[in-house]
Amino acid sequence: MSGETKTPGAMTRLEREFGHALFFARWLMAPFYVGLIVALGAILVVFVRELFDDLAGLAGLKPDKAILMALSLIDLSLVGNLLLVVTYSGYENFVAPIAVRDGEDRPSWMGTIDFSGLKMKLIASIVAISAIALLKAYLEIEETGVDAPRLGWMIGVLLTFVVSGVLLALMDWINSRTEPHGAKKG
């Protein structure tokens, strides 16, 4: 070496270029979000098909069947909402802000959901979807008969999601109460 000493905080060109490459790598996530948009389109197709199939027999629909129809549509809309929240939040948190023109209908939550909030919304949606599936199975008992093992598994899965959600919330709460790494104690 030519006698130069590297000052703390000075980066070599290689370190800077590597950092830029790592930072640019976030764009590798963009195709995942495109895939989620395609999945949202598929959910829309299934929703419309389900709606038209159910509306065709509307005149002879019994109350329990109407409830099942509504639950199916709610279930699909929850999945669609979940896809949208994950797409928007994930893209804005990990890739880049979504630029919209002034006056566009930007949802108020966009740009405000961090990774922790996204996890909570995800688990809450999964719990709701599981609960709807369980309720649908319960309402179909009269028609299809009781499948005790299936209902038991559905209850077990739902409770697992609920407990997971509570544990995630507890971990986030504990994390919010601890000092960040590198913080100096007063």
Backbone as a chain_set.jsonl record, in Angstrom:
{"seq": "MSGETKTPGAMTRLEREFGHALFFARWLMAPFYVGLIVALGAILVVFVRELFDDLAGLAGLKPDKAILMALSLIDLSLVGNLLLVVTYSGYENFVAPIAVRDGEDRPSWMGTIDFSGLKMKLIASIVAISAIALLKAYLEIEETGVDAPRLGWMIGVLLTFVVSGVLLALMDWINSRTEPHGAKKG", "coords": {"N": [[0.839, -1.169, 0.0], [0.36, 2.318, -0.442], [0.983, 3.814, 1.769], [-1.302, 5.066, 2.52], [-3.877, 5.46, 4.837], [-6.886, 3.973, 5.591], [-9.726, 5.77, 6.262], [-12.097, 5.609, 8.917], [-15.317, 4.708, 7.875], [-14.906, 5.327, 5.219], [-15.424, 4.018, 2.002], [-14.493, 1.409, -0.206], [-14.336, 1.274, -3.796], [-15.28, -1.165, -4.694], [-16.844, -2.021, -2.508], [-18.853, -0.06, -2.56], [-20.001, -0.543, -5.127], [-20.886, -3.168, -4.782], [-22.771, -2.747, -2.764], [-24.587, -1.15, -4.207], [-25.427, -3.043, -6.087], [-26.682, -4.911, -4.418], [-28.739, -3.29, -3.459], [-30.135, -2.768, -5.821], [-31.084, -5.301, -6.3], [-33.521, -5.562, -5.105], [-35.448, -5.183, -6.999], [-35.857, -7.621, -8.092], [-37.979, -8.66, -6.817], [-40.225, -7.578, -8.011], [-41.468, -9.148, -10.155], [-42.799, -11.045, -8.577], [-44.862, -9.578, -7.444], [-46.269, -8.924, -9.733], [-47.169, -11.473, -10.338], [-48.92, -11.817, -8.166], [-50.866, -9.972, -8.868], [-51.872, -11.202, -11.156], [-52.94, -13.462, -9.91], [-54.938, -12.166, -8.449], [-56.594, -11.381, -10.549], [-57.413, -13.939, -11.357], [-58.868, -14.721, -9.094], [-60.941, -12.883, -9.317], [-62.202, -13.803, -11.669], [-63.119, -16.31, -10.776], [-64.834, -15.404, -8.735], [-66.803, -13.961, -10.211], [-67.811, -16.051, -11.819], [-68.831, -17.746, -9.806], [-70.759, -16.047, -8.7], [-72.559, -15.682, -10.875], [-73.344, -18.353, -11.283], [-74.661, -18.851, -8.862], [-76.665, -16.888, -8.926], [-78.232, -17.789, -10.982], [-79.887, -19.722, -9.905], [-81.409, -18.298, -8.14], [-84.173, -17.806, -7.62], [-85.188, -20.137, -6.447], [-83.735, -20.345, -4.143], [-82.906, -21.361, -0.904], [-82.885, -20.129, 2.507], [-80.533, -21.028, 3.958], [-78.864, -21.746, 1.863], [-78.575, -19.296, 0.621], [-77.106, -17.98, 2.541], [-74.774, -19.535, 2.46], [-73.985, -18.905, -0.16], [-73.45, -16.151, 0.119], [-71.364, -16.299, 2.012], [-69.406, -17.642, 0.519], [-68.848, -15.731, -1.453], [-67.956, -13.63, 0.162], [-65.697, -14.829, 1.228], [-64.073, -15.098, -1.096], [-63.782, -12.376, -1.692], [-62.356, -11.513, 0.541], [-59.947, -12.888, 0.153], [-59.162, -11.633, -2.213], [-58.857, -8.97, -1.259], [-56.773, -9.416, 0.528], [-54.712, -10.202, -1.235], [-54.378, -7.765, -2.579], [-53.579, -6.007, -0.486], [-51.174, -7.25, 0.316], [-49.743, -7.072, -2.083], [-49.591, -4.228, -2.612], [-48.471, -3.249, -0.158], [-46.194, -4.86, 0.182], [-44.747, -4.252, -2.154], [-44.339, -1.472, -1.823], [-42.909, -1.486, 0.607], [-40.637, -3.034, 0.082], [-39.68, -2.689, -2.534], [-40.227, -0.159, -4.117], [-41.699, 3.142, -3.733], [-45.135, 3.496, -4.681], [-46.007, 5.39, -7.287], [-48.498, 7.693, -7.706], [-50.765, 9.843, -9.404], [-51.649, 13.177, -8.355], [-54.762, 13.509, -6.743], [-55.695, 11.018, -7.426], [-57.391, 8.049, -6.343], [-55.946, 7.074, -3.841], [-55.615, 4.58, -1.489], [-55.96, 5.19, 2.013], [-54.349, 3.731, 3.726], [-52.171, 2.95, 2.28], [-48.683, 2.894, 2.059], [-48.393, 3.144, 4.742], [-48.412, 0.78, 6.074], [-46.287, -1.25, 7.715], [-43.85, -3.967, 7.8], [-44.503, -5.464, 10.064], [-47.188, -4.742, 10.516], [-48.232, -5.734, 8.147], [-47.869, -8.485, 8.486], [-49.711, -8.883, 10.579], [-52.148, -8.189, 9.35], [-52.198, -10.139, 7.399], [-52.322, -12.577, 8.907], [-54.717, -12.107, 10.262], [-56.521, -12.036, 8.119], [-56.246, -14.652, 7.176], [-57.229, -16.053, 9.378], [-59.887, -15.146, 9.333], [-60.722, -16.149, 6.824], [-60.392, -18.904, 7.282], [-62.249, -19.228, 9.343], [-64.622, -18.663, 7.992], [-64.644, -20.773, 6.163], [-64.949, -22.887, 7.974], [-67.455, -22.232, 9.064], [-69.035, -22.485, 6.758], [-68.729, -25.26, 6.308], [-69.986, -26.191, 8.611], [-72.612, -25.267, 8.177], [-73.261, -26.856, 6.038], [-73.566, -29.343, 7.086], [-76.071, -30.597, 7.489], [-76.844, -31.177, 4.895], [-74.727, -32.694, 3.806], [-73.989, -34.443, 5.771], [-72.311, -35.318, 8.848], [-68.924, -34.938, 8.982], [-66.87, -35.767, 11.05], [-63.99, -36.026, 11.494], [-62.996, -34.249, 9.508], [-64.206, -31.793, 10.252], [-63.016, -31.552, 12.773], [-60.302, -31.266, 12.073], [-60.497, -28.837, 10.685], [-61.282, -27.088, 12.729], [-59.034, -27.352, 14.36], [-57.031, -26.302, 12.655], [-57.97, -23.667, 12.363], [-57.795, -22.78, 15.057], [-55.038, -23.018, 15.365], [-54.152, -21.01, 13.621], [-55.255, -18.785, 14.942], [-53.892, -18.849, 17.428], [-51.282, -18.555, 16.424], [-51.492, -15.946, 15.392], [-51.916, -14.489, 17.76], [-49.478, -15.018, 19.044], [-47.681, -13.844, 17.196], [-48.49, -11.154, 17.444], [-47.83, -10.764, 20.115], [-45.034, -11.12, 19.994], [-44.379, -8.902, 18.368], [-45.18, -6.863, 20.095], [-43.427, -7.252, 22.258], [-41.037, -6.783, 20.908], [-41.372, -4.08, 20.304], [-41.008, -2.957, 22.751], [-38.389, -3.215, 23.384], [-34.995, -1.966, 23.275], [-33.566, -0.652, 20.297], [-30.993, -2.327, 18.37], [-27.728, -1.266, 18.977], [-28.452, 1.044, 20.238], [-27.699, 3.33, 22.747], [-27.521, 3.051, 26.247], [-28.866, 5.301, 28.593]], "CA": [[0.0, 0.0, 0.0], [1.147, 3.532, -0.599], [1.047, 4.565, 3.013], [-2.593, 5.662, 2.857], [-4.677, 4.723, 5.81], [-8.318, 4.079, 5.291], [-10.453, 6.409, 7.352], [-13.344, 4.917, 9.239], [-16.473, 5.183, 7.112], [-14.591, 5.408, 3.794], [-15.719, 2.753, 1.336], [-13.794, 1.166, -1.46], [-15.233, 1.255, -4.954], [-15.897, -2.489, -4.703], [-17.9, -2.021, -1.489], [-19.963, 0.771, -3.069], [-20.66, -1.238, -6.232], [-21.599, -4.312, -4.213], [-23.944, -2.185, -2.096], [-25.548, -0.75, -5.246], [-25.995, -4.273, -6.66], [-27.636, -5.447, -3.439], [-29.901, -2.41, -3.42], [-30.877, -2.979, -7.06], [-31.677, -6.64, -6.27], [-34.908, -5.496, -4.636], [-36.316, -5.237, -8.168], [-36.161, -9.019, -8.393], [-39.28, -8.944, -6.196], [-41.312, -7.047, -8.84], [-42.271, -10.202, -10.805], [-43.673, -11.689, -7.589], [-46.057, -8.745, -7.307], [-47.029, -9.125, -10.97], [-47.858, -12.754, -10.149], [-50.048, -11.607, -7.256], [-51.911, -9.282, -9.643], [-52.486, -12.252, -11.983], [-53.773, -14.248, -8.989], [-56.118, -11.344, -8.163], [-57.461, -11.538, -11.722], [-57.997, -15.291, -11.308], [-59.898, -14.685, -8.041], [-62.068, -12.144, -9.887], [-62.898, -14.702, -12.598], [-63.835, -17.296, -9.95], [-65.899, -14.666, -8.058], [-67.878, -13.681, -11.182], [-68.422, -17.341, -12.167], [-69.608, -18.182, -8.635], [-71.911, -15.154, -8.598], [-73.534, -16.002, -11.919], [-73.889, -19.68, -11.006], [-75.605, -18.733, -7.742], [-77.803, -16.056, -9.327], [-79.087, -18.569, -11.894], [-80.882, -20.447, -9.113], [-81.829, -17.386, -7.075], [-85.598, -17.904, -7.306], [-85.454, -21.279, -5.579], [-82.695, -20.393, -3.106], [-83.34, -21.434, 0.49], [-82.064, -19.225, 3.33], [-79.194, -21.549, 4.266], [-78.09, -21.682, 0.621], [-78.246, -17.879, 0.419], [-76.01, -17.693, 3.475], [-73.577, -20.168, 1.891], [-73.585, -18.111, -1.317], [-72.832, -14.925, 0.622], [-70.083, -16.649, 2.633], [-68.454, -17.944, -0.549], [-68.449, -14.465, -2.075], [-67.148, -12.91, 1.162], [-64.422, -15.54, 1.271], [-63.303, -14.694, -2.271], [-63.418, -10.955, -1.597], [-61.28, -11.415, 1.543], [-58.712, -13.32, -0.505], [-58.799, -10.538, -3.12], [-58.339, -7.865, -0.442], [-55.478, -9.846, 1.045], [-53.757, -10.094, -2.339], [-54.136, -6.346, -2.834], [-52.797, -5.456, 0.626], [-49.821, -7.81, 0.245], [-49.095, -6.516, -3.27], [-49.26, -2.809, -2.4], [-47.573, -3.057, 0.984], [-44.919, -5.506, -0.102], [-44.04, -3.475, -3.171], [-43.884, -0.204, -1.244], [-41.934, -1.722, 1.673], [-39.427, -3.73, -0.32], [-39.185, -2.34, -3.866], [-40.223, 1.29, -4.336], [-43.026, 3.742, -3.545], [-46.025, 3.477, -5.835], [-46.273, 6.782, -7.663], [-49.826, 7.959, -8.27], [-50.975, 11.277, -9.661], [-52.473, 13.887, -7.38], [-56.195, 13.372, -6.967], [-56.102, 9.628, -7.615], [-57.942, 7.437, -5.13], [-54.934, 6.277, -3.142], [-56.133, 4.18, -0.18], [-55.275, 5.897, 3.105], [-53.397, 2.853, 4.395], [-50.987, 2.713, 1.446], [-47.478, 3.568, 2.519], [-48.361, 3.211, 6.208], [-48.346, -0.566, 6.649], [-44.936, -1.791, 7.739], [-43.816, -5.425, 7.737], [-45.232, -5.989, 11.22], [-48.609, -4.559, 10.222], [-48.576, -6.645, 7.062], [-48.011, -9.823, 9.096], [-50.958, -8.93, 11.348], [-53.259, -8.217, 8.396], [-52.165, -11.448, 6.756], [-52.83, -13.616, 9.811], [-56.133, -11.818, 10.519], [-57.279, -12.475, 6.94], [-56.241, -16.116, 7.147], [-58.17, -16.486, 10.42], [-61.25, -14.896, 8.839], [-60.996, -17.098, 5.745], [-60.555, -20.218, 7.914], [-63.514, -19.215, 10.083], [-65.699, -18.752, 7.006], [-64.648, -22.157, 5.665], [-65.523, -23.708, 9.044], [-68.883, -21.929, 9.123], [-69.645, -23.118, 5.582], [-68.781, -26.704, 6.566], [-71.011, -26.393, 9.639], [-73.93, -25.076, 7.564], [-73.496, -27.939, 5.08], [-73.664, -30.624, 7.805], [-77.379, -31.198, 7.253], [-76.895, -31.655, 3.518], [-73.676, -33.657, 3.489], [-73.705, -35.318, 6.901], [-71.212, -34.863, 9.69], [-67.603, -35.525, 8.757], [-66.223, -35.336, 12.288], [-62.541, -35.773, 11.37], [-62.777, -33.037, 8.713], [-64.529, -30.644, 11.105], [-61.985, -31.48, 13.799], [-59.111, -30.677, 11.464], [-60.776, -27.429, 10.374], [-61.226, -26.369, 14.01], [-57.624, -27.345, 14.755], [-56.3, -25.351, 11.801], [-58.411, -22.327, 12.748], [-57.19, -22.45, 16.349], [-53.603, -22.833, 15.133], [-53.979, -19.663, 13.061], [-55.553, -17.808, 15.995], [-52.752, -18.853, 18.358], [-50.157, -17.954, 15.699], [-51.719, -14.505, 15.358], [-51.67, -13.952, 19.103], [-48.034, -15.079, 19.288], [-47.053, -12.802, 16.372], [-48.776, -9.868, 18.08], [-47.026, -10.715, 21.339], [-43.642, -10.879, 19.594], [-44.272, -7.504, 17.937], [-45.293, -6.02, 21.286], [-42.153, -7.386, 22.98], [-40.039, -6.102, 20.09], [-41.565, -2.626, 20.408], [-40.633, -2.54, 24.092], [-36.949, -3.359, 23.572], [-34.192, -0.95, 22.621], [-32.986, -1.11, 19.036], [-29.577, -2.674, 18.416], [-26.842, -0.111, 18.831], [-28.909, 2.175, 21.051], [-26.92, 3.439, 23.976], [-28.3, 3.249, 27.459], [-28.631, 6.615, 29.174]], "C": [[0.886, 1.235, 0.0], [1.17, 4.387, 0.657], [-0.265, 5.227, 3.392], [-3.273, 4.805, 3.914], [-6.135, 4.985, 5.498], [-9.024, 4.689, 6.49], [-11.718, 5.631, 7.635], [-14.499, 5.537, 8.445], [-16.191, 5.312, 5.63], [-14.81, 4.033, 3.179], [-14.864, 2.629, 0.086], [-14.827, 1.16, -2.58], [-15.982, -0.073, -5.013], [-17.043, -2.561, -3.692], [-19.108, -1.217, -1.95], [-20.731, 0.052, -4.163], [-21.458, -2.444, -5.735], [-22.87, -3.842, -3.508], [-25.012, -1.766, -3.088], [-26.221, -1.982, -5.861], [-27.017, -4.89, -5.706], [-28.909, -4.606, -3.415], [-30.764, -2.599, -4.665], [-31.6, -4.326, -7.05], [-33.117, -6.632, -5.777], [-35.885, -5.586, -5.803], [-36.608, -6.661, -8.618], [-37.492, -9.434, -7.772], [-40.448, -8.509, -7.084], [-42.105, -8.14, -9.557], [-43.187, -10.952, -9.834], [-44.976, -10.894, -7.46], [-46.903, -8.784, -8.575], [-47.804, -10.433, -10.872], [-49.049, -12.632, -9.218], [-51.199, -10.879, -7.953], [-52.631, -10.285, -10.548], [-53.395, -13.121, -11.117], [-55.042, -13.491, -8.62], [-57.107, -11.415, -9.327], [-58.142, -12.902, -11.737], [-59.098, -15.357, -10.249], [-61.132, -13.95, -8.549], [-62.879, -13.031, -10.83], [-63.72, -15.727, -11.814], [-65.019, -16.626, -9.25], [-67.081, -14.446, -8.998], [-68.581, -14.971, -11.573], [-69.326, -17.835, -11.042], [-70.89, -17.348, -8.506], [-72.975, -15.508, -9.629], [-74.142, -17.385, -11.724], [-74.949, -19.612, -9.911], [-76.835, -17.919, -8.121], [-78.756, -16.808, -10.256], [-80.172, -19.311, -11.125], [-81.455, -19.606, -7.995], [-83.291, -17.563, -6.664], [-85.896, -19.04, -6.335], [-84.462, -21.411, -4.423], [-83.306, -20.401, -1.711], [-82.423, -20.549, 1.327], [-80.651, -19.74, 3.633], [-78.291, -21.532, 3.036], [-77.691, -20.234, 0.307], [-77.084, -17.469, 1.324], [-74.715, -18.299, 2.951], [-73.061, -19.401, 0.678], [-72.859, -16.851, -0.852], [-71.466, -15.209, 1.243], [-69.016, -16.966, 1.587], [-67.939, -16.663, -1.199], [-67.599, -13.618, -1.121], [-65.754, -13.519, 1.234], [-63.527, -15.107, 0.103], [-62.894, -13.228, -2.205], [-62.327, -10.737, -0.548], [-59.941, -11.834, 0.943], [-58.234, -12.226, -1.467], [-58.217, -9.347, -2.371], [-56.947, -8.186, 0.084], [-54.401, -9.738, -0.036], [-53.39, -8.637, -2.614], [-53.27, -5.719, -1.751], [-51.347, -5.956, 0.563], [-49.066, -7.212, -0.951], [-48.665, -5.079, -3.032], [-48.217, -2.632, -1.3], [-46.207, -3.663, 0.733], [-44.11, -4.708, -1.101], [-43.49, -2.184, -2.56], [-42.835, -0.402, -0.153], [-40.604, -2.25, 1.15], [-38.88, -3.344, -1.685], [-39.097, -0.825, -4.027], [-41.613, 1.838, -4.034], [-43.846, 3.657, -4.83], [-46.404, 4.929, -6.124], [-47.66, 6.869, -8.293], [-49.963, 9.462, -8.439], [-51.832, 11.882, -8.556], [-53.943, 13.718, -7.743], [-56.639, 11.948, -7.217], [-56.558, 9.061, -6.281], [-56.929, 6.499, -4.485], [-55.521, 5.894, -1.786], [-55.304, 4.797, 0.946], [-54.219, 5.033, 3.784], [-52.139, 2.609, 3.576], [-49.813, 3.527, 1.951], [-47.363, 3.632, 4.032], [-48.232, 1.839, 6.86], [-46.902, -1.054, 6.558], [-45.007, -3.314, 7.735], [-44.597, -6.054, 8.881], [-46.741, -5.884, 10.999], [-49.088, -5.496, 9.13], [-48.758, -8.071, 7.588], [-49.341, -9.925, 9.832], [-52.177, -8.974, 10.424], [-53.343, -9.578, 7.708], [-52.767, -12.517, 7.661], [-54.31, -13.375, 10.128], [-56.999, -12.262, 9.34], [-57.353, -13.99, 6.867], [-57.203, -16.676, 8.202], [-59.608, -16.297, 9.935], [-61.629, -15.892, 7.748], [-61.214, -18.5, 6.306], [-61.872, -20.311, 8.668], [-64.703, -19.328, 9.131], [-65.789, -20.169, 6.447], [-65.269, -23.09, 6.7], [-67.029, -23.48, 9.148], [-69.626, -22.551, 7.936], [-69.775, -24.625, 5.793], [-69.865, -27.019, 7.591], [-72.409, -26.274, 9.025], [-74.279, -26.186, 6.58], [-73.658, -29.299, 5.757], [-74.972, -31.332, 7.486], [-77.449, -31.842, 5.867], [-75.921, -32.801, 3.261], [-73.417, -34.663, 4.603], [-72.481, -34.812, 7.654], [-69.952, -35.642, 9.335], [-66.741, -35.049, 9.916], [-64.715, -35.125, 12.146], [-62.237, -34.489, 10.589], [-63.067, -31.795, 9.544], [-63.488, -30.46, 12.211], [-60.706, -30.846, 13.269], [-59.316, -29.196, 11.163], [-60.714, -26.575, 11.639], [-59.774, -26.262, 14.482], [-56.804, -26.342, 13.961], [-56.671, -23.921, 12.164], [-57.764, -21.902, 14.067], [-55.681, -22.247, 16.233], [-53.329, -21.445, 14.572], [-54.234, -18.584, 14.11], [-54.382, -17.712, 16.973], [-51.522, -18.232, 17.691], [-50.285, -16.443, 15.645], [-51.445, -13.846, 16.692], [-50.17, -13.942, 19.405], [-47.277, -14.042, 18.448], [-47.265, -11.42, 16.985], [-47.952, -9.704, 19.35], [-45.557, -10.444, 21.016], [-43.436, -9.435, 19.14], [-44.33, -6.56, 19.127], [-43.986, -6.058, 22.076], [-41.05, -6.635, 22.226], [-40.153, -4.586, 20.204], [-41.122, -2.091, 21.763], [-39.13, -2.649, 24.351], [-36.213, -2.267, 22.829], [-33.64, -1.506, 21.318], [-31.504, -1.456, 19.226], [-28.75, -1.41, 18.209], [-27.274, 1.093, 19.639], [-28.124, 2.179, 22.362], [-27.83, 3.705, 25.158], [-27.876, 4.56, 28.103], [-27.998, 6.498, 30.471]], "O": [[2.046, 1.173, 0.408], [1.365, 5.599, 0.568], [-0.363, 5.869, 4.438], [-3.232, 3.576, 3.865], [-6.533, 6.106, 5.179], [-8.926, 4.176, 7.605], [-12.338, 5.068, 6.732], [-14.621, 6.759, 8.369], [-17.129, 5.401, 4.838], [-14.433, 3.014, 3.757], [-14.558, 3.615, -0.585], [-16.03, 1.055, -2.34], [-17.168, -0.111, -5.34], [-18.103, -3.109, -3.998], [-20.25, -1.636, -1.758], [-21.961, 0.027, -4.147], [-22.564, -2.707, -6.208], [-23.922, -4.466, -3.64], [-26.201, -1.99, -2.858], [-27.424, -1.976, -6.123], [-28.083, -5.336, -6.13], [-30.016, -5.14, -3.357], [-31.991, -2.592, -4.574], [-32.62, -4.481, -7.721], [-33.856, -7.591, -6.005], [-37.025, -6.016, -5.625], [-37.504, -6.886, -9.432], [-38.068, -10.45, -8.161], [-41.556, -9.021, -6.926], [-43.333, -8.067, -9.567], [-44.243, -11.441, -10.237], [-46.059, -11.474, -7.378], [-48.129, -8.689, -8.501], [-48.965, -10.499, -11.277], [-50.08, -13.266, -9.443], [-52.368, -11.138, -7.665], [-53.852, -10.228, -10.693], [-54.496, -13.478, -11.537], [-56.107, -14.094, -8.491], [-58.316, -11.499, -9.114], [-59.317, -13.007, -12.09], [-60.14, -15.973, -10.474], [-62.255, -14.351, -8.245], [-64.109, -13.012, -10.793], [-64.877, -15.985, -12.145], [-66.098, -17.214, -9.174], [-68.227, -14.71, -8.633], [-69.809, -15.003, -11.656], [-70.445, -18.285, -11.286], [-71.966, -17.883, -8.238], [-74.155, -15.622, -9.297], [-75.332, -17.575, -11.974], [-76.005, -20.236, -10.017], [-77.94, -18.233, -7.679], [-79.946, -16.5, -10.311], [-81.27, -19.507, -11.647], [-81.938, -20.146, -7.0], [-83.611, -17.477, -5.478], [-86.776, -18.908, -5.484], [-84.366, -22.468, -3.799], [-84.126, -19.544, -1.379], [-81.304, -20.248, 0.91], [-79.685, -18.979, 3.573], [-77.083, -21.326, 3.157], [-76.602, -19.982, -0.21], [-76.201, -16.712, 0.921], [-73.668, -17.652, 2.991], [-71.852, -19.257, 0.498], [-71.788, -16.521, -1.36], [-70.518, -14.453, 1.031], [-67.853, -16.599, 1.754], [-66.744, -16.526, -1.462], [-66.642, -12.97, -1.543], [-64.755, -12.802, 1.293], [-62.355, -14.787, 0.303], [-61.788, -12.871, -2.613], [-61.467, -9.874, -0.723], [-58.917, -11.2, 1.2], [-57.041, -11.928, -1.529], [-57.209, -8.778, -2.788], [-56.057, -7.335, 0.083], [-53.306, -9.238, 0.223], [-52.225, -8.319, -2.853], [-52.332, -4.982, -2.054], [-50.409, -5.178, 0.736], [-47.884, -6.885, -0.839], [-47.497, -4.742, -3.229], [-47.209, -1.952, -1.488], [-45.182, -3.052, 1.037], [-42.91, -4.509, -0.912], [-42.323, -1.844, -2.755], [-41.95, 0.44, -0.002], [-39.553, -1.945, 1.715], [-37.722, -3.641, -1.979], [-37.998, -0.272, -4.069], [-42.596, 1.098, -4.072], [-43.301, 3.737, -5.931], [-47.037, 5.598, -5.307], [-47.951, 6.202, -9.286], [-49.355, 10.246, -7.71], [-52.626, 11.196, -7.912], [-54.314, 13.779, -8.915], [-57.839, 11.675, -7.222], [-56.156, 9.539, -5.221], [-57.05, 5.278, -4.578], [-55.888, 6.772, -1.006], [-54.083, 4.908, 0.835], [-53.277, 5.571, 4.366], [-51.143, 2.116, 4.106], [-49.948, 4.717, 2.234], [-46.361, 4.115, 4.559], [-47.973, 1.742, 8.059], [-46.366, -1.247, 5.467], [-46.094, -3.888, 7.674], [-45.276, -7.063, 8.692], [-47.48, -6.832, 11.265], [-50.213, -5.994, 9.176], [-49.684, -8.776, 7.185], [-50.029, -10.941, 9.726], [-53.128, -9.71, 10.683], [-54.433, -10.098, 7.467], [-53.63, -13.28, 7.228], [-55.076, -14.33, 10.252], [-58.087, -12.802, 9.539], [-58.397, -14.55, 6.535], [-57.907, -17.654, 7.949], [-60.446, -17.182, 10.106], [-62.74, -16.421, 7.751], [-62.116, -19.211, 5.862], [-62.537, -21.347, 8.641], [-65.679, -20.013, 9.434], [-66.885, -20.704, 6.278], [-66.032, -23.988, 6.344], [-67.793, -24.433, 9.302], [-70.724, -23.082, 8.1], [-70.818, -25.204, 5.49], [-70.583, -28.009, 7.451], [-73.288, -27.085, 9.319], [-75.455, -26.434, 6.313], [-73.865, -30.303, 5.077], [-74.98, -32.538, 7.239], [-78.035, -32.91, 5.693], [-76.258, -33.766, 2.575], [-72.696, -35.639, 4.395], [-71.72, -33.985, 7.152], [-69.937, -36.872, 9.387], [-65.991, -34.079, 9.803], [-64.202, -34.121, 12.64], [-61.338, -33.733, 10.955], [-62.279, -30.85, 9.549], [-63.126, -29.332, 12.542], [-60.101, -29.999, 13.926], [-58.408, -28.39, 11.365], [-60.163, -25.474, 11.626], [-59.342, -25.207, 14.946], [-55.983, -25.617, 14.522], [-55.8, -23.058, 12.264], [-57.245, -20.791, 14.178], [-55.112, -21.401, 16.923], [-52.385, -20.777, 14.995], [-53.516, -17.586, 14.164], [-53.936, -16.614, 17.304], [-50.797, -17.465, 18.326], [-49.3, -15.73, 15.832], [-50.825, -12.785, 16.761], [-49.652, -12.972, 19.957], [-46.329, -13.428, 18.939], [-46.338, -10.611, 17.043], [-47.435, -8.62, 19.624], [-44.91, -9.635, 21.682], [-42.432, -8.813, 19.486], [-43.608, -5.563, 19.165], [-43.493, -5.018, 22.513], [-40.234, -5.941, 22.832], [-39.141, -3.885, 20.2], [-40.884, -0.892, 21.906], [-38.647, -2.229, 25.402], [-36.734, -1.702, 21.867], [-33.287, -2.683, 21.236], [-30.848, -0.94, 20.131], [-29.062, -0.588, 17.347], [-26.535, 2.075, 19.721], [-27.925, 1.138, 22.988], [-28.782, 4.482, 25.074], [-26.692, 4.89, 28.156], [-27.721, 7.509, 31.117]]}, "num_chains": 1, "name": "protein.A"}
